[in-house]
Amino acid sequence: MFTRAELQRALESDELLLLYQAKVEMRTGKPVGIECAIRWRHPTQGLLHAVKFVNDVPPAGLAPDYMRFIVRTATRQMALWRRASVPFGRASINAWPISIGRELIDDTLRAAAEAGVAPGELEIESQPEATYGPDIFAALREFRDAGIRVALDDFGEGSLHFMALRDAPFDVVKLPVHFVLRAGAAFDDAVIAAGVGFARSIGAETVAEGVETIAIRDRVRELGCDIGQGYLWSQQVEAKELPAVLGAIRMDGAAAKPVA
């Protein structure tokens, strides 16, 4: 567990960075977006995956500061890619449920405006939690009203009751790695199909995370998934590497070889 002082230092000492992973349209094999993922270049522990520290951020009271860093970094990088004619599509940003509210809406719109990025090029995604209530759903609707898409991450996980999803303002439903990696098994296929069915019922599209092989890609596509994300096409890479990654993805969707 990291202390508030350590997390604050990471923010103030430029130790944080974003990595990016491509999303690919299943039907055409065309890259249609990226997901932004935070990492920490720790001075003694090396490059830390988000799972090592993100759960320590909200208790430290730093979720707003970290989200401000993420949206500013992402939108500035998007502006640089656009000037270089990099076809990155829409950028998805993960948000802690506790951070979803007026401050994040304002910070995101301000960062987009300062970078010259259209709200429609952004997507906010968050994991399902029991803390989702009227205030969070209202904030998510404000994101949508501003033109920013909203994604439900990790469908089938977390503690959000299905009844709470009846009028949920989601444009995207993401199917988690744990189920996608086992696509082809009866139970996991049933969960994926349920996610696709739910998404269609609210007019949302689906993203299958963890597509690592041609076989998985073909199966989740058969089950109706709209977009794929995973090592079949791309690892999470630094900004300078993304143009080459996107250029290597073939239009038939066979793309780069799976990562060892």
For each residue, the residues with C-beta under 8 A, 3 or more apart:
1: 56
2: 6 7 53 56 60
3: 6 7 60
4: 7 8 60 61 62
5: 8 9
6: 2 3 9 10
7: 2 3 4 10 11 53 56 57 60 62 66
8: 4 5 11 12 60 62 65
9: 5 6 12 13 15
10: 6 7 13 15 16 40 42
11: 7 8 15 16 62 65 66 69
12: 8 9
13: 9 10
14:
15: 9 10 11 40 41 42 43
16: 10 11 38 39 40 41 66 69
17: 38 39 40 41 73 238
18: 36 37 38 39 70 73 74 77 239
19: 36 37 39 236 237 238
20: 34 35 36 37 77 88 91 236 237 238 239 242
21: 34 35 37 229 234 235 236 237
22: 31 33 34 229 233 234 242 245 246 249
23: 31 32 33 34 35 89 92 207 227 228 229
24: 29 30 31 32 227 228 229 233 249 253 255
25: 28 29 30 31 32 226 227
26: 29 208 217 220 221 225 226 227 228 253
27: 221 226
28: 25 251 253
29: 24 25 26 249 250 251 252 253 254 255
30: 24 25 249 251
31: 22 23 24 25 87 88 89 233 246 249
32: 23 24 25 89 90 227
33: 22 23 88 89 90 91 92 123 227
34: 20 21 22 23 88 89 90 91 92 242
35: 20 21 23 91 92 94 125 229 236
36: 18 19 20 70 73 74 91 92 93 94
37: 18 19 20 21 50 94 236
38: 16 17 18 50 54 66 70 94
39: 16 17 18 19 47 48 49 50
40: 10 15 16 17 47 48 52 53
41: 15 16 17 46 47 48
42: 10 15 45 46 47 48
43: 15
44:
45: 42 48
46: 41 42
47: 39 40 41 42
48: 39 40 41 42 45 52 53
49: 39 52
50: 37 38 39 53 54
51: 54 55
52: 40 48 49
53: 2 7 40 48 50 56 57
54: 38 50 51 57 96
55: 51 58 59
56: 1 2 7 53 59 60
57: 7 53 54 60 62 63 66 96
58: 55 61 62 63 96 98 99
59: 55 56
60: 2 3 4 7 8 56 57
61: 4 58
62: 4 7 8 11 57 58 65 66
63: 57 58 66 67 96 98 99
64: 67 68 99 103 104 107
65: 8 11 62 68 69
66: 7 11 16 38 57 62 63 69 70
67: 63 64 70 71 95 96 99 104 107
68: 64 65 71 72 107 111
69: 11 16 65 66 72 73
70: 18 36 38 66 67 73 74 93 94
71: 67 68 74 75 93 104 107 108 111 112
72: 68 69 75 76 107 111 114 115
73: 17 18 36 69 70 76 77
74: 18 36 70 71 77 78 91 93 111 122
75: 71 72 78 79 91 111 112 114 115 117 122
76: 72 73 79 80 111 115
77: 18 20 73 74 80 81 239
78: 74 75 81 82 88 91 115 117 121
79: 75 76 82 83 115 116 117
80: 76 77 83 84 239
81: 77 78 84 86 88 239 242 243
82: 78 79 85 86 116 117
83: 79 80
84: 80 81 243
85: 82
86: 81 82 242 243 246
87: 31 246
88: 20 31 33 34 78 81 91 242 246
89: 23 31 32 33 34 121
90: 32 33 34 120 121 122 123 149
91: 20 33 34 35 36 74 75 78 88 121 122 123
92: 23 33 34 35 36 122 123 124 125 151
93: 36 70 71 74 108 122 123 124 125
94: 35 36 37 38 70 125 126 153
95: 67 99 100 104 124 125 126
96: 54 57 58 63 67 99 100 126
97: 100 126 127 129 131 132 136
98: 58 63 131
99: 58 63 64 67 95 96 103 104
100: 95 96 97 104 124 126 136 139 140
101: 104 105 135 136 139
102: 105 106 139
103: 64 99 106 107
104: 64 67 71 95 99 100 101 107 108 124 139
105: 101 102 108 109 139 142 143 146
106: 102 103 109 110
107: 64 67 68 71 72 103 104 110 111
108: 71 93 104 105 111 112 122 124 143 148
109: 105 106 112 113 119 146 148
110: 106 107 113 114
111: 68 71 72 74 75 76 107 108 114 115 117
112: 71 75 108 109 115 117 118 119 121 122
113: 109 110 116 117
114: 72 75 110 111
115: 72 75 76 78 79 111 112
116: 79 82 113
117: 75 78 79 82 111 112 113 121 122
118: 112 121 147
119: 109 112 122 146 147 148
120: 90 147 148 149
121: 78 89 90 91 112 117 118
122: 74 75 90 91 92 93 108 112 117 119 148 149
123: 33 90 91 92 93 148 149 150 151 171 172
124: 92 93 95 100 104 108 140 143 148 149 150 151
125: 35 92 93 94 95 150 151 152 153 172 174
126: 94 95 96 97 100 151 152 153
127: 97 153 154 157 158
128: 132 152 153 154 155 157 158 159 160
129: 97 132 158 159 160
130: 158 159 160 161
131: 97 98 136
132: 97 128 129 136 137 160 164
133: 136 137
134: 137 138
135: 101 138 139
136: 97 100 101 131 132 133 139 140
137: 132 133 134 140 141 167 168 169
138: 134 135 141 142
139: 100 101 102 104 105 135 136 142 143
140: 100 124 136 137 143 144 150 168 169 170
141: 137 138 144 145 169
142: 105 138 139 145 146
143: 105 108 124 139 140 146 148 149 150
144: 140 141 147 148 149 150 169 171
145: 141 142
146: 105 109 119 142 143
147: 118 119 120 144
148: 108 109 119 120 122 123 124 143 144
149: 90 120 122 123 124 143 144 171 172
150: 123 124 125 140 143 144 169 170 171 172
151: 92 123 124 125 126 170 171 172 173 174 207
152: 125 126 128 155 165 168 170 172 173 174 204
153: 94 125 126 127 128 174 176
154: 127 128 157 158 174 176
155: 128 152 173 174 175 176 195 198
156: 175 176 179 191 194 195
157: 127 128 154 176 178
158: 127 128 129 130 154
159: 128 129 130
160: 128 129 130 132 164 165
161: 130 164 165
162: 165 166
163: 166
164: 132 160 161 168
165: 152 160 161 162 168 170 198 202
166: 162 163
167: 137
168: 137 140 152 164 165 202
169: 137 140 141 144 150
170: 140 150 151 152 165 173 199 202 204
171: 123 144 149 150 151 204 205
172: 123 125 149 150 151 152 199 204 205 206 207
173: 151 152 155 170 195 196 198 199 204 205 206 207
174: 125 151 152 153 154 155 206 207 209
175: 155 156 179 180 191 192 195 196 206 207 208 209 220 225
176: 153 154 155 156 157 179 180 209 210
177: 180 181 209 210 230
178: 157 181 182 210
179: 156 175 176 182 183 188 191 192
180: 175 176 177 183 188 192 208 209 210 211 216 220 230
181: 177 178 210 212 216
182: 178 179 185 187 188
183: 179 180 188 189 192 208 216 219 220 223
184: 188 189 215 216 219
185: 182 188 189
186: 189 190
187: 182 190 191
188: 179 180 182 183 184 185 191 192
189: 183 184 185 186 192 193 219 223
190: 186 187 193 194
191: 156 175 179 187 188 194 195
192: 175 179 180 183 188 189 195 196 208 220 223 225
193: 189 190 196 197 223 224
194: 156 190 191 197 198
195: 155 156 173 175 191 192 198 199 206
196: 173 175 192 193 199 200 206 223 224 225
197: 193 194 200 201
198: 155 165 173 194 195 201 202
199: 170 172 173 195 196 202 204 205 206
200: 196 197 203 204 224
201: 197 198
202: 165 168 170 198 199
203: 200
204: 152 170 171 172 173 199 200
205: 171 172 173 199 226 227
206: 172 173 174 175 195 196 199 224 225 226 227
207: 23 151 172 173 174 175 225 226 227 228 229
208: 26 175 180 183 192 211 216 220 225 227 228 229 230
209: 174 175 176 177 180 229 230
210: 176 177 178 180 181 216 229 230
211: 180 208 216 217 220 228 229 230 231 232 233
212: 181 216 230 231 232 258 259
213: 216 217 232 258
214: 217 218 232 254
215: 184 218 219
216: 180 181 183 184 208 210 211 212 213 219 220 230 232
217: 26 211 213 214 220 221 228 232 253
218: 214 215 221 222
219: 183 184 189 215 216 222 223
220: 26 175 180 183 192 208 211 216 217 223 225 228
221: 26 27 217 218 224 225 228
222: 218 219
223: 183 189 192 193 196 219 220
224: 193 196 200 206 221
225: 26 175 192 196 206 207 208 220 221 228
226: 25 26 27 205 206 207
227: 23 24 25 26 32 33 205 206 207 208
228: 23 24 26 207 208 211 217 220 221 225 232 233 253
229: 21 22 23 24 35 207 208 209 210 211 233
230: 177 180 208 209 210 211 212 216 233 234
231: 211 212 234 235 258 259
232: 211 212 213 214 216 217 228 255 256 258
233: 22 24 31 211 228 229 230 245 249 255 256
234: 21 22 230 231 237 245 249 256
235: 21 231 245 259
236: 19 20 21 35 37
237: 19 20 21 234 241 242 245
238: 17 19 20 241 242
239: 18 20 77 80 81 242
240: 243
241: 237 238 244 245
242: 20 22 34 81 86 88 237 238 239 245 246
243: 81 84 86 240 246 247
244: 241 247 248
245: 22 233 234 235 237 241 242 248 249 256
246: 22 31 86 87 88 242 243 249
247: 243 244
248: 244 245 255 256
249: 22 24 29 30 31 233 234 245 246 253 255 256
250: 29 253 254 255
251: 28 29 30
252: 29
253: 24 26 28 29 217 228 249 250
254: 29 214 250
255: 24 29 232 233 248 249 250
256: 232 233 234 245 248 249
257:
258: 212 213 231 232
259: 212 231 235
260:
